């Protein structure tokens, strides 16, 4: 098999690592000998049972897993040090494992792959995921025009130019890249592979939910989630349907989320906030009626966002309440008629969204349309096939197809 090296700053043990890294690698490992470098957080690494399970599954799949320790501090020094260490590991692995392709998931791994490629002549795939510099600005973590912003944008442009292929999550982001960086992206593979879901697991429930539940899946304290919109919608929903329950499935601090959501004691008593193991998330979603997600739509940062939760929710046959300006979200919802687009955070606008959702829920074909949308856009099998085809194209273009270990 041809050896490939996969780099990510996410942890294999966290839910995102399971759904958006390992899910693909399970399929790709049938055709490639993969070395996986991840960065694990303390709370995940402390679960020795899950750590051993991950090692065992990697070993079964023939994946060589090299987990690293994720450090949050010092704020700017920690990422820089992790880049240096990653580069050291990558260059060693390229030589030791005869690596022919580097898959860099997001910006920091791509910068490492850029330097490693220069040192070793191994091509790399820049899997952008989203428009990270713009995301940091939207979240208030980076100031436009600052030295750090200019450095990240310069790195982005360089990675786009030197990558053998570029992967984007959305068509909206591809249009932006072609307009913003025509000289850097023209003439090379630039493909859209949205966040996919395991649609063998995320399926509609075979029995009706025991109660009516409005859900929200994933982080809401990230800085790029409109938690004020969420609070407004839940407030309207609670008033319109006293029998309704609310489930926020998140690893965010529950007390901080409760404080941000607000509401009286009766509402808070029906608000459940808790994390879920990645292998149980589908069961949580299957027990819900609809799901809500509001991102900082309208900003450039949101053009590249393809929420994982959208694929999982639609796969379970549930409609979505969302906002405009977030990647291809609104386009998909309207095309397949699988949700409601909210126009603003006011109670009047949320009332209108609630009424529209209730009418939609009366549609007997709703669940099948949601499932159809998931299968046509977010199928994990399609995602694996797309990555495999891209690997083959990059290797062929770089003359590495014939050099197998």
Secondary structure, DSSP 8 states (H G I E B T S, - for coil): -EEEEEEESS-TTSHHHIIIIIHHHHHHTTTEEEEEEEEE-HHHHT-HHHHHHHHHHHHHHT-EEEEEE----SHHHHHHHHHHHHHHHHHHHHHHTTEEEEEEESHHHHHHHHHHHHHH--EEEEE--S-HHHHHHHTTSS-TTSHHHHHHHHHHHHHHHH-SEEEES-HHHHHHHHHH-HHHHTTSEEEE----B-TTTS---SS--SS-EEEEES-S-SSSB-HHHHHHHHHHHHHH-TT-EEEEE-SS-HHHHHHHH---HHHHHTEEEE---GGGHHHHHHT-SEEE--B-TTSGGGGG---HHHHHHHHTT-EEEEESSSTTHHHHHHHHT-EEEE--SSHHHHHHHHHHHHHHHT-TTHHHHHHHHHHHHSBHHHHHHHHHHHHHHHHHHTT-TT---
